[in-house]
Structures are given as structure tokens and as C-alpha cells.
Amino acid sequence: MTFFNNVNAQKIFTSDINNFWTAYDSIQKVNNNKSEILESLFLSKKTQGLNAFMQIKKFDKDDYLTAFEKYPKFWNSIKPNTFIDAKKIKTINKALTKLKKLYPNDSKGNIYYTIGTLKSGGTTNNEDLLLGIEKIVGNENTIVSEFENENLQKMFQFSKTTTIEQVTIHEFVHTFQKDGEINVLSKAIKEGSCDFIAELTLNKKFNSHYIDYGFKNYEQIKLQFKSEMFSQNFGNWFYNSDVSKNPDLGYFVGYVISKKYYENSKDKKKAIKDIIELDFNNELDVLQLLEKSKYFDEKINVEQIKSKYKENQPKVLKILEFENGHQNVKSDIKQIQIVFSKPMNENISINFSKNGKEHFPLKKIVGLDETKTILSLETIELKTDTEYDFYITDRGTKSKDGFTFVEQEYKITFKTEKK
């Protein structure tokens, strides 16, 4: 089915959903020819949006058949939630019309509601919005026990309050935004502004766990955000439901900043344009919007905040067995102990250097000591007169109090003694 919105010449497609369930239900009744049924009843009729979605997110017919086989309870439990009725479409069209008044645009972007293979909840394709609603519309009644992946098991734990209408407008606003984000502050405004504009166009409070929690803990979150906003520490603020009881608080901060900027602007239409067209890769532009929002009571001292953040980032103090770069290390050592400047999380990222696996001296990561400041690594049988090296990287390497490792790649290198 296709719903037309004559005001902005956009179309909303839902036909993939009905075709999907026709195929799925037919497949449940047979033992053979499942691939042919899926092709004839669903994939041969797919919209341009689903076709693009499958190419961008790299899934195909085999992925569908595998997902059907592995997660039958999930599919049966989520089915009732996936149908998007005319009332919801009318609400979305009304919001799109209002968006066009608030932010005049000539977008011809279509909205495609599709069902994928749990690879993605959605993406943009030029002006079009592609949504994989099997990752969006679940709730507490959706069965997730079949999933091996912890993130999939938890994907609906906070989704019962957010509606498909809100998600749609949020994601559609992304089609107008510039790519990239230079820091946590930039990403917060990029994501949170979409929530705010969805609220404005739907004329309804944006419901989400992070907004409710955010307002209840407003000053505490503001203080924490201030210390990290110029960092790349995205994992503390976004997509962190696997490690945080109160995830995605970056969305909340960005929502508040955008709302305050709008409320403090005399020209509301210009304010919306400023927010949507912000250059998220330009730290100065992002900072100016923050300051005009008056989110913080005081003027922001960028260098002071950056300097203080860097002071808190964990670094390597020393290696117990030898000095880094030493050219005469005993070849019979069995371990390397690395001392960090502060207690660390267990998940420390170690990788080969650019010299490759043949110069990698490690057999396994033993782990941190009781103080969480000394990491023990078991070595392989080291050869004499050989250069070895490896990196500690900032990918997931954090202190216990959540600060990312100070170096993107910290190289540990040494050469063993000659015999």
C-alpha cells in the first residue's frame, strides 16, 4: 500500500510489510520450496526502498530464511506491532506538512517501512528514509530469548514509550543534516535535535526513557556532560544499552540544547534552519549554537575543559619488565606487565602493529591485578635478536570511571638480546 502526501509530493510505502507476512505465513505451512515462496510472494514485489536497504545493509534472501529458522518466537510475537494503520500515516503526514512550514524544503524523499533481517533499524538513502521496523516496534511482549546477541536481547527494553510516528520524524530529519560529528557535543545536538523537531511537528511530548531520566537527574547529567562534551567518548552517551542502566543520555542533552536554542531565538523559523543545517564537523559552529542555547549558565572555556578531560584520561606509566623501546630484552621473559595511571576496565584493546602478526609477542591477555592498574600479558616463546611490537588502542579501552585511553594507538616495542 502507498499513502500519498500531496503537500510535499512525498510517498509513504508500507507494501513490504504486508508482502513480508504473506510470505512468512506461507513458509510456515511447508517444508520445502521456502526460498521460492519468499521470492515470489515478497522479494519479487519489493519496493525500491527495500531493494536499496538490502544493498546498503548487505542482507539477502538467505539472511531472511536463516532469521525465520532461528527466531520463530520473535517473528510471531512482533507481528501484531508491525502493521502501520492509516491513522498513524495520517499523523506522520500531518507532521511532515508542519515540518515543511517550519523548515521550507523541496525534499522529494520517500519513506519506506520495510522488514529486514535484524541487521538495521534504518538508514537514509539520499533523500529517502528506509526503516527496518522489526527493530523498532517491539515492546515488553516481544520474545527476544532466541537471540544469542546481547544487544538484540536488549533492543526493546526501553522502546515501549517511543512511537513509530516519533521515530519516523526523528529519522526523516536526519535526511536534511550534514554528515559527521566532531565530538560528543556535536553528536548530541545532531541526535537530540531530531527528537525536539519530532516533538514540535507532532505537537506531542517526545516520549523516551532518556528524556524522563534526564529531567529527573538534570544537574548531575549536565555536569558529567560538560567534562566529556569535547571528547570522542561516544560510548558513554550513545548506543550503550548493553553497559548502562540509563543509556543514550546524549540524546537528552542534545534535545535540551536544541529546545533552549529555539526558545531563546526570536526568529523561530531561522532557529530551526540553524539547528538542522548545523555543520557538525565544525567545532566553532557547534559551540556557538551551544552558547546561544544558554544550556550552561556560565561561558564555556573550551581549552580548560579539554585540558581537564585529558588529565583524567588513562595513560601507560611504564612496563615493569623493561623500558619501552629497549633493544636488549631477555628472550626468556614469560610475561609483560603494563602499568596504567588509574584503575581500568577489563576490556583493554590490544592489536598487531603495522609490522603484522610475526612481530606480535603475546600469547594471551591474563588480565588486570586487584588494583586494576597493572595489566598482565603472557608472551609467546620469544626468539633472540628479534624485534617485537603491538598496540594498545583506544577502541573500548577505558578507565573504571569511564575516560577513554589517551592515545589512539600506543605502541609498545622492544628487541630481544643476541645470544
N, C-alpha and C positions, 0 to 999 in steps of 0.2 A: 504494500500500500504506500502511496505517496501523498503527503499532505503539502499543499501549496500555500505559500505565504506571498500574496500578490504585492504587498507593500515593498518588500525588499528583494523580490524575484529570487528568493531562496527556496529550496525544497528540502523537506524532511522525509527521509526514506526509512520505512520500517519493514519492508517486504522480506528482508533477510531473516527476520525473527520468525515470521510465520512459516517460511520455507524451511528454516532450520528444524523447527519442531515437527513439521510434516515428515521430513526425512528421518529425524531421530526416532519418532514413534513407529515408523515403518520398519526401521532397522531392528527395533526391539522384538519384532514378531518373526524374525527369520534367523537362520544360522549361516546362510550363505549369501553371496551377492551383495554384501553390505556396502562395498566400495561403489558398485554400480548404482545402488539406490541413493547413496549420498550424492553422487554425481548428477543423477537425473532429476532428483527432487529438490536439490539445494544448490550445489555448486554451479551447475549449468545455468541457473537463474540468478546468480549472484549479481548484486549491484556493482557499479564502478567503484563505489566506496569500499566494499568488502574486498574486491579484487586488489585495490591499492593497499588496503590494510594487510592482506596476506603477503604481499610483496615486501612492504616496509618492515613488518614484524617477523617475516620469514617463517610462516607456517603453511601447511598444505593439507591435502586430503588425509594423508597418513596420520598427521597430528590429530585431526578430528577423530578418526577411528580409534586411535590409541586412547584419547581422552574419554571416549564413550565406554571403552572396555574397562578402564581403570577406575572411573569415578561415577558409577551409575546412581549411587545415592545422592551425590551432589547434583547431578543434572535433574533428577526427579524432584529434588527439594527446591531448586531455584526456578523451575519452570513458571510457576504462577506469577513470580515477580517480574518476568522479562517482557510481558506484554504491555505496550505503551498505548494507552487508550486516547481517544480523541480529545478528552478533557485536558490531559497533560500536554498534548500537542498544541492545543489552543492557548494554554498558559505560556508555553515556550514561544509561540509565535507572537503573542502579545508583548512578551519581554524583549524579543528581537526588534519589534517595532519601536518600543521605547528606547532601546539601545541606539537605534538609528537616529532618533531625535536628540538624544544626549551626545552622541558621537557620530555625526554625519559621515557616512561611508558608502562606497559603491561596491561593497563585497557581494559577490555572486556565490559565495561559498555555501555548499550544501551540507546538511547534517545527516550522517548515515548511522543509524542504530543497527549494529550487527552483533552476531555472536561468534566469537573466535574460539581459540583453544587454550584459554587461560594464559596466553603469552603477554597480553597487554590490556589495560582498561581503556586505552585510547591514544590517539595521536592526531596530529594535523597533517594534511597533505595539500600544500599551497593554501588556498582559501578554505578548503573543505575540512570538516571535522569528522573523524572516524571514531566511533565509540564501541568498544567490546563490552557489552553490558553484563556479560556473565561475571565480570569482575567488579561490577558497580552496584547491582541491585540486591545483593544478598543481605540477610539480616540474621537475627538470633535463631531463626528456624532453618537456616540453610546448613546442610550437613557438610562439614569440612574434614571429618575424621579420616577420609580416604587419602588425603594429601600427605605425601612424605615431606614436602617442603614446608618449613615452619612459617614462612611469610604467607603462603597460601592458606595455611591453617588459621592465621590471624587476620586475614584480609577484611573480614566483615565485623570484627569485634567493636569497631567504632562507627559503623555505617548506618545504624538504624535511624539516625535523626536526619541525615542528609538525603535530599530527594533527587530524583533523576533530573528534574527541572533545574535545580541549583547546579548540579554537576555539568549539565549541558551548557548553561550560560557561562559558567566559570571557564570551561574548556574552549568555548567559542571565542571568548575574549582573547585567549592565547593566540588565535589566528591573526590578530592585529599587532601583536607585540614583536619587538625586535628579539633576535636570538641572543643567547648567552646570559651570564650573570657573573659579575666580577667578585662578589663576596656574599656573605650571609645576608647582609642588609639588602643588597640588590635582589637576591632571590626571594627574600621575604616580601618585598614590595611587589615583585613580579607575580607571585602566587596569591598573596593576600589581597591585592587589588582586584583580582578576578572574583574573589569571594564578595568583596564590597560592591562591585558593579553588578554582580548577580543579585545581591540584596536590593540594590537600587532599582534595577529593571523589573524584578519580580514583585517589588513592593512588599517584601516579606523578609523578616529576620533570617539571616543565613544560619541555619542550624548545623552545628558540628560540635564534636567533643572538645576540640581545641579552643573554640571561642568561649564555650561555657567555662572550661577550666581556666582559660586565660584571664577572663574578667574577675574570677574569684581569687586569682593569685597575681594580680596586675603588677604591683610594685616589685615583687620578687622576680618575675619574668623580665621586666624592664631592666633591672639591674644586671641580671645574668646576660641578657641580650647585648647590653651596652659593651660588656667586656669582650664579646666574641663577634660583633657585627662586621668588623673589617677583616675577619679571618676567612679561611676556606673550610671552616669546621662545619660543613653542611650536615654531617651525620648527627649532630646534637639538636638539630632544628627541623629536619625534614626526613620523611620516609624511614622513620626509626621505630616503628611499632614493634619490631622484633626485640628491641632492647630497652624501650622506655614505656613506663606505665601511662605517661601523658605525652604521646608523640605529636609531631607536626606543629609545634608551637611557633615555628617561623611563619606559618600561615596566619596565625592570630596576630602576631606583631605587625606583619605587612598589611593586614586588614585594618588594624587600628591606625597605622600611619596614613594609609590611603584615605580612610574616612575623615581623619582630622585635617588632612590637606584639603579635602573637598569642603569640609565645613568652614575652614578658615579662609577660603577663597571667595572673593566677591563674584567673580565670573565663573559660574558652575560648569558651563559648557567647556570653557578653556581648561578648567581643573581636570575634567575627565580626559580631555585630549592630552594634557601634560602627563597624566598617570599612565594612560595606555601607550603613548608614544615615547615613554622614557627610554633613554639609552642605558640599558642595564650593564653595559660593559664600560661605562664612563663613571668613574668613582665620584668625580666632581658633580656631575648632574644628579646622581643618586643622592649625594649628600645635601645638595641644595633643596631637593624635594623633602628630605627628612627634616631639615631645619625649618622650612616653611610650614610643615605639618605641626610643629611645636609638640611633637611626641615627647621629647625631653624638655624639661624646664630650663636647663642651662645650655649654653653654647657648647657644641661638641669640639673637643681638642683631639683631632684625628691622630696626630703623631703620638700623643701621650697614651691614647687607648691602644694603638698598635704596639707601642713600646712595652706597655704593661702586659699585654697579651703575650708578646714574645718572651718576656721574662718568665711567664708561667708555663711555657711550652717545655716539655721534657727534652733533654738532650743527653748524649752519651758523654759521661765524665772520663771514663778510662776503660781499658781492658786489663784484667788482673794478670794474665799470663805473659803479656808482652806489650810494648808500646805500639800503637797503630802505625803501620808503615815500616816496622822493624824488619831488617834484612837478614837476621841471623837467629831465627826462632828454632828451638829444638823440635825435631821431627817426631819425637815420641810423646808429645802432649796429647792428652785424650779429650780435653775439653777447652772451651773458650768461654770465659765469664765476662759479660759486658755490664758495666755499672752505669745506671741511669741516674739523672739528677733528682728524680722524685718517683714515688710508687707508681707502677704501671699496670694497665690492664693486661690480661693474659694474651690477648690477640695481637702479637707483635709480628709485623710483616717482614719476612726475610726473603731475598731474591738473589738469583745469579747476577753477577756483574755483566758488563758487555763482553767480557772475555769468555763467558759461557760456562757450561757445566764442568768441563775438565779442570777448571781452576776453582771449583766450589769445594771448600774444605769440610763441609758439615754433613754429618750422618743423620742427626735428628735434633729437634729442639727439646731439651729436657724440661725447661720451664723456669719460672721465677722463684726466688727464695722467699722466706717468710716475710721479709721487709718489702717484697715486690719491687725492689730496686736493682737486684742482680739477676740477669738472665744467663742461665747455663745452657751451652750448646755442646753436643757431643760431636767430636771430629771423626772423620774417616781415618784410615791408616795413611798418614801424611808421607809423601815422598821427600827425599832430601833434595836440596838445591832447586826448589820449585816455588814459583810464585802462586799464591792463593788470594782470592778476594771474594767479597759478597757485599750486598747492600742491605741496610735496614731502611725500609721505605715508610712514607707517611700514610700508606694505604691501610687504614684501620689501626695503626699504631698510636695509642693514646695513653695519657696518664690516667690514674684512677679517678681524678677529678675532671676528666673529660677534655683535656687540652691535647691537640694533635702534635705529633712529633715535629720538632722544629725544622728538620731537613726533609726535603722531598726524597732525596736519596743520600744516605750517609754510607760512604764506602769504607769498609774495613779491609785492609790489605796487609800482607806480610810475605816474607820469603823464608823458606826453611834453610837451615845451615847446610854447608857442604860437609860431606863425610871424608 
